[in-house]
């Protein structure tokens, strides 16, 4: 098996980040990295012939209806389960248009803003790694 490539978008507004609650049903949660029932950033898989930035913008709009032209890479991580391996590129945006809407209601049940220093315990591991790297001012990789 080969690794997949995914993106996650950390939307930062007034020291709060936007997270979505994934469905607890594994098939509806659409997560290959055991993310059912966790809080996650907007994101997903990079499609064939799609740049990383294009994937991040597409996933952001598909999942939340938000649009951005300003994305910055803030992390690259390896994310594993016993069956899967994804390389996840974490992006940051503070410049976005619109209000978050739950666009994929089967997968993400709701979107909420959380204080970046008071996040839920049950965060999706790739999203948690993006926040930790950002807060710790760590190198991208």
Residue pairs with C-beta under 8 A, 6 or more apart in sequence:
1 84
1 85
3 78
3 85
3 86
3 87
4 32
4 45
4 46
4 84
4 85
4 86
4 87
5 45
5 46
5 52
5 86
5 87
5 88
5 89
6 43
6 44
6 45
6 46
6 79
6 86
6 87
6 88
6 89
6 126
7 43
7 44
7 46
7 52
7 55
7 56
7 59
7 88
7 89
7 90
7 91
8 40
8 41
8 42
8 43
8 56
8 88
8 89
8 90
8 91
8 126
8 127
8 130
9 41
9 42
9 43
9 56
9 59
9 60
9 68
9 71
9 90
9 91
9 92
9 93
10 17
10 41
10 74
10 90
10 91
10 92
10 93
10 127
10 130
10 131
10 134
11 17
11 18
11 41
11 42
11 60
11 64
11 66
11 93
11 94
11 96
12 92
12 93
12 94
12 116
13 94
13 113
15 115
15 116
15 117
16 113
16 114
16 115
16 116
17 41
17 113
17 114
17 116
17 119
17 131
18 41
18 42
18 64
18 100
18 111
18 112
18 113
18 114
19 39
19 40
19 41
19 111
19 112
19 114
19 119
19 120
19 123
19 127
20 39
20 40
20 41
20 42
20 63
20 64
20 102
20 108
20 109
20 110
20 111
20 112
21 37
21 38
21 39
21 108
21 109
21 110
21 112
22 29
22 30
22 31
22 35
22 36
22 37
22 38
22 39
22 40
22 107
22 108
22 109
22 124
23 29
23 36
23 37
23 106
23 107
23 108
23 109
24 36
24 37
25 36
26 36
28 106
28 107
29 35
29 36
29 37
29 107
30 107
31 38
31 40
31 124
32 81
32 83
32 84
32 86
33 79
33 80
33 81
33 84
33 86
33 124
33 125
33 126
34 81
34 125
35 124
35 125
37 122
38 122
38 123
38 124
38 125
38 127
39 112
39 114
39 119
39 120
39 122
39 123
39 124
39 127
40 108
40 123
40 124
40 126
40 127
41 90
41 124
41 127
41 130
42 59
42 60
42 63
42 64
42 66
43 56
43 59
43 60
43 63
43 88
43 126
43 127
44 55
44 59
44 62
44 63
45 55
46 52
46 55
47 55
47 58
50 58
52 73
52 89
52 91
53 71
53 91
56 71
56 89
56 91
57 67
57 68
57 71
60 66
60 67
60 68
60 93
60 96
61 67
62 103
62 104
63 103
63 104
63 107
63 108
64 98
64 100
64 101
64 103
64 111
65 98
65 99
65 100
65 101
65 103
66 96
66 97
66 98
66 99
66 100
67 96
67 97
67 98
68 93
68 95
68 96
68 97
69 95
70 93
70 94
70 95
71 91
71 92
71 93
72 91
72 92
72 93
73 89
73 90
73 91
73 140
74 90
74 91
74 92
74 130
74 133
74 134
74 140
75 88
75 89
75 90
75 129
75 130
75 133
75 134
75 138
75 140
75 141
76 87
76 88
76 89
76 90
76 140
76 141
77 87
77 88
77 90
77 126
77 129
77 130
77 133
77 141
78 85
78 86
78 87
78 88
79 85
79 86
79 87
79 88
79 125
79 126
79 129
80 86
86 126
88 126
88 129
88 130
90 126
90 129
90 130
90 133
90 134
92 134
100 111
101 111
102 108
102 109
102 110
102 111
114 120
116 131
116 135
117 135
119 128
119 131
123 131
132 138
133 140
